[in-house]
């Protein structure tokens, strides 16, 4: 049995074409204005019908979706249908995993209900966690840069532009001093070894056209564009998503979606907790894992899709980078690994076998934490049943 046993959403190539005017309107950078203009020009209902037809199979179980939900999905699809597709797939993964995965004999979905969080609100947060991207300029959202491009620019900045502060910032983040010979090859090896995302250090003005920078300045006036990176701009989508959902009256979904990366380091508000130990699974983290799982498994112009063990190995690294609880990560990875058959394991190459080994080591490392969490859930269940 493979990890992915549920059907994927329709291919983007099968989507009906977006009305060119609707595509243009969706690029104004203001959600309310997009909806108002589409409505005034009699485009909104037509586009909603198109989107409903596109996702009628994948979202057939999403009976909780209201008129506002379809409106939001339509705006997102008009702006960037790849983002919409990613969000629908993230919802699909989350729906499947919370019903399939367990802790202490209880499904994740039951743990969510125990915390009196309606599943509909969790699902809404999953579906619209990236709706804030419709306010990010398209040239930035769909930039064509590869990691190699940022690496090259960073080398130029440090070795030929005299910007040693960039290297100092990277060393502070990684906790490792660069001890190379001061050439591009050594620095690239250092960046690779320490998993440095150079997009987070290269100023956007060094990568984008003046026209694109001016659009970004208008939409994000609080940013200092002499230093702001593409990552700084893209991170605004999380807060944007929260604000859009709040404006639609979906407060709980907004609070969950607004922390799916938690760039702002806010306190998690929806823990699936035991109330006994300081170990919690936050709904925001369940959303983040679903989000990352979809992104890692998807094929992109700059990368091929990964097989299941490599996805899980990368998921662990990303979960640690996002400071996600090792309990939820370990539970997730362990139950995903269990779905890989022995036949599949024997057929893997050396890199994949290594990935499986690393996943198993991660699970062992956090086994006691997981056991404490599971025991606490079971104790809580027993206590509740005695009342």
C-alpha positions in Angstrom: 0.0 0.0 0.0 1.4 3.4 -0.9 1.1 6.5 1.2 -1.2 8.3 -1.3 -4.3 6.2 -1.6 -6.8 9.0 -2.1 -7.4 10.5 -5.6 -5.6 13.8 -6.4 -7.3 16.9 -7.4 -7.8 17.5 -11.1 -4.8 18.4 -13.2 -4.4 22.2 -13.8 -4.3 21.5 -17.5 -7.9 20.3 -17.3 -9.1 23.5 -15.7 -11.5 25.6 -17.8 -9.8 28.8 -18.9 -10.1 31.8 -16.6 -11.8 34.9 -18.1 -8.9 37.2 -19.1 -10.6 40.2 -17.5 -11.2 38.2 -14.2 -7.5 37.4 -14.2 -6.6 41.1 -14.6 -9.0 42.2 -11.9 -7.6 39.7 -9.4 -4.2 41.4 -9.6 -5.3 44.7 -7.9 -3.8 43.7 -4.5 -7.0 44.3 -2.5 -9.4 41.4 -1.7 -12.6 43.4 -1.2 -11.9 45.4 -4.4 -11.4 42.2 -6.4 -14.8 40.9 -5.2 -16.5 44.2 -5.8 -15.1 44.6 -9.3 -15.9 41.0 -10.4 -19.4 41.5 -9.1 -20.0 44.9 -10.8 -18.7 43.5 -14.1 -20.9 40.4 -13.8 -17.9 38.1 -13.7 -18.1 36.6 -10.2 -20.9 34.2 -10.6 -19.6 32.9 -13.9 -16.1 32.3 -12.3 -17.6 30.7 -9.2 -19.4 28.2 -11.5 -16.1 27.5 -13.3 -14.3 26.8 -10.1 -17.1 24.7 -8.7 -16.9 22.6 -11.9 -13.2 22.3 -11.7 -13.1 21.0 -8.1 -16.5 19.2 -8.0 -14.9 15.8 -7.4 -12.2 16.9 -5.0 -14.5 19.0 -2.9 -17.6 16.9 -3.1 -17.3 16.1 0.6 -16.8 19.7 1.6 -20.5 20.2 2.4 -19.5 22.9 4.9 -18.5 25.3 2.2 -20.7 28.4 2.1 -21.2 31.0 -0.6 -18.4 33.0 0.9 -16.1 30.0 0.8 -16.7 29.5 -2.9 -16.2 33.2 -3.4 -12.8 33.1 -1.7 -11.7 30.0 -3.6 -12.7 31.7 -6.8 -10.7 34.8 -6.1 -7.7 32.7 -5.3 -8.1 30.7 -8.4 -8.5 33.8 -10.6 -5.3 35.2 -9.2 -3.2 32.1 -9.3 -4.7 28.7 -10.0 -1.6 26.8 -8.8 -2.0 28.4 -5.3 -5.7 27.4 -5.4 -4.8 23.8 -6.4 -2.2 23.6 -3.7 -4.7 24.7 -1.1 -7.3 22.2 -2.2 -4.7 19.5 -2.1 -3.6 20.6 1.4 -7.2 20.2 2.5 -7.4 16.8 0.9 -4.3 15.6 2.8 -5.5 17.1 6.1 -8.9 15.5 5.8 -7.3 12.1 5.1 -4.7 12.2 7.8 -6.8 13.4 10.8 -9.2 10.4 10.1 -6.4 7.9 9.5 -3.8 8.8 12.1 -4.2 8.1 15.8 -2.7 8.9 19.2 -3.7 7.0 22.3 -6.3 5.0 20.4 -8.1 8.2 19.3 -8.2 9.6 15.8 -6.7 13.1 15.4 -10.2 14.2 14.3 -11.5 13.1 17.7 -8.8 15.0 19.5 -9.8 18.1 17.6 -13.4 17.7 18.6 -12.4 17.1 22.2 -11.0 20.6 22.2 -14.4 21.9 21.0 -12.9 23.1 17.7 -15.4 22.5 14.9 -13.8 20.4 12.1 -15.4 22.7 9.6 -13.2 25.6 10.9 -10.1 23.5 10.8 -10.9 22.5 7.2 -11.6 26.1 6.2 -8.2 27.1 7.6 -6.6 24.4 5.5 -8.3 25.5 2.4 -7.6 29.2 2.8 -4.2 29.2 4.5 -2.7 30.7 1.4 -5.5 33.0 0.3 -3.3 35.9 1.4 -1.0 35.2 -1.6 -3.5 36.9 -3.8 -2.2 40.2 -2.4 1.4 39.3 -3.3 2.5 40.7 -6.6 2.4 38.0 -9.3 6.0 38.6 -10.3 7.1 37.8 -6.8 4.7 35.0 -6.1 5.6 33.2 -9.3 9.2 34.3 -9.6 11.4 32.1 -11.8 14.5 32.2 -9.6 16.2 29.0 -8.6 18.3 28.5 -5.4 21.3 28.7 -7.6 20.4 32.2 -8.6 20.3 33.4 -5.0 23.5 31.5 -4.2 25.3 33.3 -7.1 24.0 36.7 -6.0 25.0 36.1 -2.4 28.5 35.1 -3.4 28.8 38.3 -5.5 27.5 40.4 -2.6 29.9 38.9 -0.1 33.1 38.4 -2.1 32.8 41.1 -4.7 30.4 43.6 -3.1 32.0 43.7 0.3 28.8 42.9 2.1 30.4 40.8 4.9 27.4 41.4 7.1 25.4 38.9 5.0 27.9 36.2 5.9 27.8 37.3 9.6 24.0 37.0 9.6 24.2 33.5 8.1 26.8 32.4 10.6 24.7 33.6 13.5 21.6 31.7 12.2 23.4 28.5 11.5 25.7 28.6 14.5 28.6 27.6 12.3 31.5 29.7 11.2 32.5 29.7 7.6 36.0 28.4 7.4 36.5 28.2 3.7 39.1 29.8 1.5 36.8 32.8 0.7 35.7 31.6 -2.8 32.4 30.8 -4.3 32.9 27.0 -4.3 33.6 26.8 -0.6 30.8 29.2 0.3 28.3 27.2 -1.8 29.4 24.0 0.0 28.9 25.7 3.4 25.5 26.9 2.4 24.5 23.4 1.2 25.8 21.7 4.3 24.0 24.1 6.6 20.7 24.1 4.7 20.8 27.8 4.2 18.0 29.3 2.1 19.8 32.2 0.5 16.5 33.8 -0.7 16.3 34.9 2.9 19.5 37.0 2.7 19.6 38.5 -0.8 17.7 41.9 -1.0 14.8 41.8 -3.4 16.0 44.9 -5.2 19.0 42.9 -6.5 16.7 40.3 -8.1 13.6 42.1 -9.3 13.0 44.7 -11.9 12.4 48.3 -10.8 8.7 48.0 -12.0 8.2 44.9 -9.8 9.8 46.6 -6.8 7.6 49.7 -7.2 4.5 47.5 -7.1 5.8 45.7 -4.0 6.5 49.1 -2.3 2.9 50.2 -2.9 1.5 47.0 -1.3 3.9 46.7 1.6 4.9 50.3 2.6 6.2 49.1 6.0 9.1 47.2 4.5 12.5 48.7 4.2 13.3 47.8 0.5 17.0 48.5 0.9 17.2 45.3 2.9 13.9 43.4 2.3 14.2 40.0 0.7 11.8 38.1 -1.4 11.2 35.9 1.6 10.2 39.0 3.7 7.6 39.9 1.0 6.2 36.4 0.6 5.9 36.0 4.4 3.2 38.7 4.4 0.8 36.2 2.9 0.2 34.6 6.3 -1.0 37.8 7.9 -3.0 38.6 4.7 -4.7 35.2 5.0 -5.7 35.9 8.6 -7.1 39.4 7.7 -9.1 38.1 4.8 -10.7 35.3 6.8 -11.4 37.7 9.7 -13.1 40.1 7.3 -15.4 37.3 6.1 -16.4 36.5 9.7 -14.4 33.3 10.0 -12.5 34.2 13.2 -11.4 30.7 14.3 -10.2 29.7 10.8 -8.4 33.0 10.6 -6.5 32.4 13.9 -5.4 28.9 12.7 -4.5 29.9 9.2 -2.7 33.0 10.5 -0.1 30.8 12.2 0.5 28.0 9.7 4.1 29.1 9.4 4.0 31.4 12.4 6.5 33.9 10.9 5.4 36.4 13.6 6.1 34.0 16.4 2.6 34.3 17.9 1.3 32.0 20.6 -0.6 29.0 19.3 -4.2 29.3 20.3 -5.7 26.0 19.4 -3.7 23.2 21.1 -5.0 19.6 20.9 -3.7 19.1 24.4 -3.9 16.6 27.3 -4.1 19.3 30.0 -1.8 17.1 32.0 1.6 17.5 30.4 3.3 20.4 28.6 3.0 18.4 25.4 0.5 19.7 22.8 -0.4 19.2 19.2 -1.5 22.5 17.8 -4.1 22.6 15.0 -1.8 25.2 13.3 0.9 22.5 13.2 -1.4 19.9 11.7 -2.1 22.4 9.0 1.6 23.2 8.5 2.5 19.5 8.1 -0.3 19.0 5.6 0.8 22.2 3.8 4.5 21.0 3.7 3.5 17.5 2.7 1.7 18.8 -0.4 4.4 21.2 -1.3 7.1 18.5 -1.1 5.2 15.9 -3.0 4.2 18.3 -5.9 6.2 18.5 -9.1 7.4 22.0 -9.9 9.3 23.6 -12.8 12.4 23.8 -10.5 12.1 20.3 -9.0 10.8 16.8 -9.5 8.3 15.2 -7.2 9.9 13.1 -4.4 9.1 9.5 -3.4 7.4 9.0 0.0 10.5 8.4 2.2 12.3 11.4 0.7 9.2 13.5 1.4 9.1 12.4 5.0 12.9 13.0 5.4 12.5 16.5 4.1 9.3 17.0 6.2 11.3 16.3 9.3 13.9 19.0 8.4 11.2 21.5 7.5 9.2 20.7 10.7 12.4 21.4 12.8 13.0 24.6 10.9 9.5 25.7 11.6 9.8 24.7 15.3 6.9 22.3 15.0 6.4 19.9 18.0 8.4 16.8 17.6 5.5 14.9 19.0 3.1 15.6 16.1 6.0 15.3 13.6 7.0 11.9 15.0 3.4 10.6 15.1 2.9 11.8 11.5 6.1 10.3 10.1 5.7 7.0 12.0 2.3 6.4 10.6 3.3 7.5 7.1 6.2 5.1 7.2 4.0 2.2 8.3 2.1 2.6 5.0 5.3 1.8 3.0 5.3 -2.0 2.2 8.3 -4.2 2.6 8.3 -4.7 -1.2 8.6 -1.0 -1.7 11.4 -0.7 0.8 13.4 -3.4 -1.0 13.0 -1.6 -4.3 14.4 1.7 -3.0 17.8 3.2 -3.9 20.6 4.0 -1.4 19.4 7.6 -0.9 15.9 6.5 -0.1 17.0 3.7 2.2 19.1 6.4 4.1 16.0 8.6 4.3 14.0 5.8 5.8 16.8 5.2 8.3 16.9 8.9 9.3 13.1 8.9 9.8 13.3 5.9 12.0 16.0 7.5 14.1 13.9 10.6 14.5 11.0 8.5 15.7 13.3 6.7 18.2 14.7 10.0 19.5 11.3 11.3 20.4 9.7 8.0 21.5 9.5 8.9 25.2 7.8 12.2 24.4 5.2 10.5 22.2 4.6 7.8 24.8 4.0 10.5 27.5 1.6 12.2 25.2 -0.3 9.0 24.3 -0.5 7.9 28.0 -1.8 11.3 29.0 -4.5 11.1 26.3 -5.5 7.6 27.6 -5.6 8.8 31.2 -7.7 11.8 30.2 -10.1 9.5 28.4 -10.4 7.3 31.4 -11.0 10.2 33.7 -13.7 11.6 31.4 -15.5 8.3 31.1 -15.8 8.1 34.9 -18.0 11.2 35.2 
